[in-house]
Amino acid sequence: MDRPTPLTGEHLALDLVNTRPAGHDVLLDPVGAHAWLVTQADRLPHPAGPLSDSDAAGLRAVRAYVEAALLPAVRGDRPPKATLVALTLAQRDAPGHDELGWDGTRVTVTPRREGPYLAQLLATLAAAAGDLLSGPELGRIRQCQGPDCTLLFIPANPRRRWCSPAVCGNRVRVARYYQRHKLPS
């Protein structure tokens, strides 16, 4: 059976939280963590080489902090102070700045972080969490209504109910069809 794949293409902080689809932890080992980083290559610093067990553990730790802050905040509750402090400290480990440039027609802004790769990576993820926690998208976050699905998403359409219409949406539609058409016992 294929392993479930994480939902990607959402806000970076949600993509991080969604790395545990159907109980499978994508970040459990360096190979899975690297594969997830490849899916996020346009938004995260690139690894200089293979990831280590401690790199994957760092990713899991930041994910736990993001999740611990995000879930209460979505309900309108205060996130635990220790969680917010941990996310702040992760950002301090790799200070950032915006690098201004010119692409020939306009000024460009490229975020940059200083420090070792892992510190840059964790700081970028913590900053994305801060952006989501303090921004207008927080109130729009939904949990997938598919059976046994825990993935979070920000719907582009207010009627969206599933993380993926092709996966969870299809499962719900097939189950409804089966219920309507099953033979009486």
Secondary structure, 3 states (H helix, E strand, C coil): CCCCCCCCCCCHHHHHHCCCHHHCCCCCCHHHHHHHHHHCCCCCCCCCCCCCHHHHHHHHHHHHHHHHHHHHHHCCCCCCHHHHHHHHHHHHCCCEEEEEEECCCCEEEEEEECCCHHHHHHHHHHHHHHHHHHCHHHHHCEECCCCCCCCEECCCCCCCCCCCHHHHHHHHHHHHHHHHHCCCC
